[in-house]
């Protein structure tokens, strides 16, 4: 055989091997709804290894190196996310619950759907079943991937990772365990469909609260991982203000007409805590909160554009809202709440807290008139027009002495503080005189002080 013929034969073998490799990888590339998995580097590399780990056309050292790289990435995933059990299944489950596609977004909150989308989902689940049920035993032996074997029954060192809180982490690990036990594609589809119906999909499905950040890609809604677990029942007193807030929020999550809400009043009276309590009460009914600061008001239109077509109810939350006379950010807020050409989506409300009844600083010149202001009444109305766009205003007043003492006694009992009532109230009175006066916040700080001792 001449050199030319040998070269042609080698080239033919190379093409044949290349065709073999592509044919074997085509199964993963057949995903329709979950086609985005193919752009995930770890998924792509693991799919290649599953088909080619014993193909001697490729250098053994290169196959081992790729296998070790994949194992390392899975270990990193286990640590950063706090996953446990079968990490490969956790990885797949994490991809599934974060995949915002036509099927998952149709199922979020509402549950199963019918028609062609359902057929496409079953098609993809048949392919995903191959990845879920793949037996790594031979690969581990051929490539010496001891670490991969450890990942199939992984015990974490910490309670949770940095990406998810414990509740979300546990739910994804439960989904992963369910995927491992699912006997066929129908069972897999039912499992993930049930998850979408209960929790939703992606960041809005997995998290309760969000903040707004500027990135290279523009305005991004970023999950807040550590949420304070405050419940409305934790707020002692204020039954009438809480009930007004509950009624408006329940109407909102039930798809009825609801109003933007302004909670105003004295500092430390539970305005912000009430908002957190509302979130924790109605989260499982699809309520989500996005915290926006005053300097971000110009981003509100972009934020609303990202959430208006989702099957969740969003409260845009503005804490401690107020404006000085020279600040004009309130004009952005006015346009968003009511007055722009585009109608505000029905799944978005604005809740704000403030120590000021009218939000914008007022002066005696507003009342008596400014010699340089030809249209004083117009100036006053301009300042009042913002608060007028909150359909519900709820007042939180500082407690009277007896109310403050009731709050202290209730909090002491909840925290199992054993102290004669007379001594408890005497110390509480001394504390509030030196630490900001009568308020629920002062009472909680006093209880924290006692617990610290």
C-alpha positions in Angstrom: 0.0 0.0 0.0 1.5 3.3 -1.1 1.8 6.4 1.0 -1.1 8.1 -0.8 -3.4 5.1 -0.4 -2.5 4.9 3.3 -3.2 8.6 3.8 -6.6 8.2 2.1 -7.4 5.3 4.3 -6.4 7.2 7.4 -8.5 10.1 6.3 -11.5 7.8 5.6 -11.1 6.3 9.1 -11.0 9.7 10.6 -14.2 10.7 8.9 -15.8 7.4 9.9 -14.9 7.9 13.5 -16.1 11.5 13.4 -19.4 10.4 11.9 -19.7 7.7 14.6 -19.0 10.3 17.3 -21.6 12.7 15.9 -24.2 10.0 15.5 -23.8 9.0 19.1 -24.1 12.6 20.3 -27.2 13.3 18.3 -29.5 12.0 21.0 -28.6 14.8 23.4 -28.9 17.3 20.6 -32.5 16.1 19.8 -33.9 17.9 22.9 -36.6 20.4 21.8 -37.8 22.3 24.9 -34.7 21.7 26.8 -32.3 22.3 23.9 -30.5 24.9 26.1 -28.9 22.0 28.0 -26.6 21.6 25.0 -25.0 25.0 25.6 -24.0 23.9 29.1 -20.4 22.9 29.0 -20.6 20.2 31.7 -23.7 18.6 30.1 -22.0 18.7 26.7 -18.8 17.1 28.0 -20.6 14.4 30.1 -22.7 13.5 27.1 -19.6 13.1 25.0 -17.9 10.9 27.7 -21.0 8.7 27.9 -20.6 7.8 24.3 -16.9 8.0 23.7 -15.1 7.1 27.0 -14.0 3.7 25.5 -13.5 4.8 21.9 -9.7 4.1 21.3 -9.7 6.6 18.4 -9.2 9.2 21.1 -6.1 9.3 23.3 -6.7 7.6 26.7 -5.0 10.4 28.6 -7.3 13.0 26.9 -10.4 11.0 27.8 -9.2 10.7 31.5 -8.4 14.4 31.6 -11.9 15.3 30.4 -13.4 12.9 32.9 -11.4 14.4 35.8 -12.4 17.9 34.7 -16.1 16.9 34.8 -15.7 15.3 38.2 -14.1 18.4 39.5 -17.0 20.6 38.2 -19.5 18.3 39.9 -17.6 18.5 43.2 -17.7 22.3 42.9 -21.4 22.2 42.2 -22.0 20.0 45.2 -20.1 22.5 47.4 -21.5 25.7 46.0 -25.1 24.5 46.0 -25.0 22.3 49.1 -26.4 19.3 47.2 -26.3 15.8 48.6 -27.1 12.3 47.4 -26.5 11.6 43.7 -24.8 14.7 42.5 -25.3 13.8 38.8 -29.0 13.6 39.4 -28.9 16.9 41.4 -27.1 18.6 38.5 -29.7 17.4 36.0 -32.5 18.4 38.4 -30.9 21.9 38.8 -30.9 22.3 35.0 -34.5 21.2 34.8 -35.9 23.5 37.5 -34.0 26.5 36.0 -35.0 25.9 32.4 -37.4 28.7 31.4 -38.9 27.2 28.3 -42.3 27.2 26.6 -43.5 24.2 28.6 -42.1 25.1 32.1 -43.4 28.6 31.9 -46.8 27.4 30.8 -46.9 25.0 33.8 -45.6 27.4 36.4 -48.2 28.0 39.1 -51.0 26.6 36.9 -49.8 23.0 36.6 -50.1 20.5 33.7 -50.9 21.7 30.2 -52.3 19.7 27.2 -51.6 19.7 23.5 -48.4 19.7 21.5 -46.4 21.3 24.3 -47.2 18.2 26.4 -46.1 15.9 23.6 -42.8 17.8 23.2 -42.2 17.6 26.9 -42.7 13.8 26.9 -40.3 13.6 23.9 -37.6 15.4 25.9 -38.2 13.4 29.0 -37.5 10.2 27.0 -34.1 11.6 26.1 -33.4 12.9 29.6 -34.3 9.5 31.0 -31.2 8.1 29.2 -29.0 10.6 31.0 -30.7 10.0 34.4 -30.5 6.2 34.2 -27.0 6.1 32.8 -24.7 3.5 34.5 -21.3 5.0 35.2 -19.8 1.7 36.5 -17.8 0.8 33.4 -16.7 4.5 32.8 -15.4 4.7 36.4 -13.4 1.6 35.9 -12.0 2.3 32.4 -11.0 5.9 33.1 -10.1 5.5 36.8 -12.7 8.1 37.9 -12.8 7.2 41.6 -14.2 10.7 42.4 -17.2 10.1 40.1 -18.2 7.1 42.2 -18.1 9.2 45.4 -20.4 11.7 43.8 -23.1 9.1 43.3 -23.7 9.1 47.1 -22.4 12.4 48.4 -22.6 13.6 52.0 -22.3 17.4 52.3 -20.1 19.1 55.0 -22.3 22.2 55.5 -26.1 22.7 55.9 -26.4 24.7 52.7 -24.3 26.2 49.9 -24.0 29.8 48.7 -26.4 29.6 45.8 -29.6 28.3 47.5 -31.1 28.5 50.9 -31.8 25.2 52.7 -35.4 25.0 51.7 -34.7 25.3 48.0 -31.7 23.1 48.2 -33.7 20.3 49.8 -36.5 20.6 47.2 -34.0 20.2 44.3 -32.4 17.2 46.1 -35.9 15.7 46.5 -36.5 16.2 42.8 -33.1 14.5 42.0 -34.0 11.5 44.2 -37.4 11.3 42.4 -35.7 11.4 39.0 -33.5 8.4 40.1 -36.5 6.4 41.1 -38.7 7.3 38.1 -39.3 4.2 35.9 -40.1 5.9 32.6 -40.4 9.2 30.8 -44.0 9.6 31.8 -43.1 9.5 35.5 -40.2 12.0 34.9 -42.6 14.4 33.1 -45.2 14.1 35.9 -42.5 14.8 38.5 -41.1 18.0 36.9 -44.6 19.2 35.9 -45.7 18.9 39.5 -42.7 20.9 40.6 -43.4 23.7 38.1 -47.0 23.8 39.2 -46.1 24.1 42.9 -42.9 26.2 42.7 -42.7 27.7 39.3 -39.5 27.7 37.2 -36.2 29.5 37.2 -35.2 32.3 39.6 -38.8 33.5 40.1 -39.9 30.0 41.0 -37.0 29.2 43.4 -36.7 32.4 45.2 -39.0 34.7 47.2 -37.3 38.1 47.0 -35.1 40.0 44.6 -33.0 43.1 44.2 -32.1 45.1 41.0 -28.6 45.3 39.8 -26.8 46.8 36.8 -24.6 44.3 34.9 -22.9 44.3 31.5 -26.1 42.9 30.1 -28.2 45.7 31.5 -30.8 45.8 34.3 -30.9 42.4 36.1 -33.3 41.0 38.7 -31.1 39.1 41.2 -32.4 36.7 43.9 -31.9 37.6 47.6 -30.7 34.4 49.2 -31.0 35.1 52.9 -34.5 36.3 53.7 -35.5 37.2 57.3 -38.2 34.8 58.4 -40.7 37.3 59.7 -44.4 36.4 60.0 -47.4 38.7 60.5 -48.1 36.8 63.7 -44.7 37.9 65.1 -45.8 41.6 64.9 -47.5 42.3 68.3 -50.6 44.5 68.0 -51.4 46.6 64.9 -54.3 44.3 64.1 -56.2 46.9 62.1 -53.2 48.0 59.9 -52.3 44.4 59.3 -55.8 43.4 58.3 -55.9 46.2 55.7 -52.7 45.0 54.3 -53.8 41.4 54.2 -57.1 42.3 52.5 -55.4 44.2 49.7 -52.7 41.5 49.2 -55.2 38.6 49.2 -57.2 40.4 46.5 -54.0 40.8 44.5 -52.9 37.2 44.7 -56.4 36.0 43.8 -56.5 38.0 40.6 -58.9 40.7 41.9 -58.6 44.4 41.7 -56.0 45.7 44.2 -54.3 49.0 45.0 -50.7 50.2 45.5 -50.1 50.6 49.2 -48.2 53.1 51.3 -47.4 52.2 54.9 -46.4 55.3 56.8 -45.9 56.3 60.4 -43.4 56.4 63.2 -40.1 54.7 63.0 -39.8 51.2 64.4 -43.5 50.4 64.3 -43.4 47.4 62.1 -44.0 48.7 58.6 -41.1 46.8 56.9 -41.8 43.7 59.1 -45.4 43.7 57.8 -44.2 43.6 54.2 -41.8 40.7 55.0 -44.7 38.9 56.8 -46.9 39.3 53.7 -44.2 37.8 51.5 -43.8 34.7 53.8 -47.6 34.2 54.0 -48.4 34.4 50.3 -45.2 33.1 48.7 -46.8 29.7 48.0 -49.6 31.4 46.2 -47.2 32.9 43.7 -46.3 36.2 45.4 -42.8 37.6 44.9 -41.1 40.8 46.0 -38.6 42.9 44.2 -36.8 45.5 46.3 -36.0 48.8 44.5 -34.1 51.7 45.8 -34.7 55.4 45.0 -31.7 55.8 42.7 -33.0 52.8 40.6 -36.4 54.3 39.7 -35.3 55.0 36.2 -34.9 51.2 35.8 -38.5 50.5 36.8 -39.8 50.2 33.2 -37.1 47.6 32.4 -37.9 45.7 35.6 -41.6 45.6 34.8 -40.9 44.5 31.2 -39.1 41.4 32.6 -41.9 40.3 34.9 -45.2 41.4 33.2 -45.7 38.1 31.3 -44.9 35.7 34.2 -47.5 33.8 36.1 -46.5 35.3 39.4 -47.8 38.3 41.4 -45.0 40.8 41.9 -44.8 43.5 44.6 -42.2 46.2 43.9 -41.1 47.1 47.4 -39.6 50.5 48.3 -38.5 50.8 51.9 -38.1 54.0 53.8 -39.2 56.1 50.8 -39.0 59.9 51.0 -37.7 62.7 48.9 -36.0 66.0 49.6 -37.2 69.1 47.7 -34.2 68.9 45.3 -34.7 65.2 44.4 -36.7 64.5 41.2 -36.7 60.7 41.2 -40.3 60.7 42.4 -41.3 61.8 38.8 -40.1 58.4 37.5 -42.2 56.7 40.1 -45.3 58.8 39.3 -45.0 57.9 35.6 -44.7 54.1 36.4 -47.5 53.9 38.9 -50.1 55.7 36.8 -49.9 58.1 33.9 -47.7 56.5 31.3 -49.0 55.4 27.9 -48.5 51.7 28.7 -50.9 50.2 31.1 -49.4 48.9 34.3 -49.5 45.0 34.3 -52.1 43.4 36.5 -49.5 41.2 38.1 -47.5 44.2 39.5 -48.2 46.4 42.5 -46.1 48.9 44.4 -45.8 48.7 48.2 -43.8 51.5 50.0 -42.9 52.3 53.6 -42.2 55.8 54.8 -42.0 57.9 57.9 -43.5 60.8 55.9 -47.2 60.9 55.2 -46.7 62.8 51.9 -43.3 61.3 51.0 -41.9 64.6 49.7 -40.4 67.1 52.1 -42.8 70.0 52.7 -42.0 73.5 54.1 -44.0 76.4 55.5 -43.3 78.2 52.2 -45.6 75.5 50.6 -48.4 76.6 52.9 -47.8 80.4 53.1 -46.5 80.9 49.6 -43.1 81.6 48.0 -42.7 85.1 46.6 -40.9 83.6 43.6 -43.6 81.0 43.0 -46.3 82.3 40.7 -48.4 79.2 41.0 -48.1 78.1 44.6 -51.1 75.7 44.4 -49.7 73.9 41.5 -46.4 73.4 43.4 -48.4 71.9 46.4 -50.4 69.6 44.1 -47.3 68.4 42.4 -45.9 67.3 45.7 -49.2 65.6 46.8 -49.8 63.9 43.5 -47.3 61.1 44.2 -49.0 59.9 47.5 -52.4 60.2 45.8 -51.4 57.4 43.5 -51.2 54.9 46.4 -54.8 53.7 46.6 -54.4 52.4 50.1 -52.5 54.2 52.9 -52.0 52.5 56.2 -50.9 54.4 59.3 -48.6 52.7 61.9 -48.4 54.8 65.1 -46.0 54.6 68.0 -47.5 52.5 70.8 -48.6 54.1 74.1 -46.9 53.1 77.3 -49.2 50.2 78.1 -49.0 48.9 74.5 -45.2 49.1 74.7 -45.3 47.1 77.9 -47.6 44.5 76.3 -45.2 44.1 73.4 -42.3 43.6 75.8 -44.2 41.0 77.8 -45.3 39.1 74.7 -41.8 39.0 73.2 -40.3 38.0 76.6 -42.7 35.1 76.8 -42.0 34.0 73.2 -38.3 34.0 73.9 -38.7 32.1 77.2 -37.2 34.9 79.3 -37.9 34.2 83.0 -38.0 37.4 85.0 -40.5 38.9 87.4 -42.9 41.1 85.5 -42.2 44.2 87.6 -38.4 43.9 87.0 -38.9 43.2 83.3 -41.0 46.3 82.8 -38.8 48.5 84.9 -35.8 47.5 82.8 -37.8 47.9 79.6 -38.8 51.5 80.6 -35.2 52.4 81.4 -34.1 50.9 78.1 -36.6 52.8 75.9 -35.7 56.1 77.6 -32.1 55.6 76.5 -32.7 53.9 73.2 -35.1 55.8 71.0 -38.4 55.9 72.8 -41.6 53.7 72.6 -41.7 51.4 69.5 -41.8 47.8 68.6 -38.3 48.0 67.4 -37.1 49.3 70.8 -38.9 46.5 72.5 -37.3 43.9 70.3 -33.8 45.4 70.8 -34.4 45.2 74.6 -35.4 41.6 74.4 -32.2 40.9 72.2 -30.2 42.6 75.0 -31.6 40.3 77.6 -31.0 37.3 75.4 -27.4 38.4 74.9 -26.9 38.5 78.7 
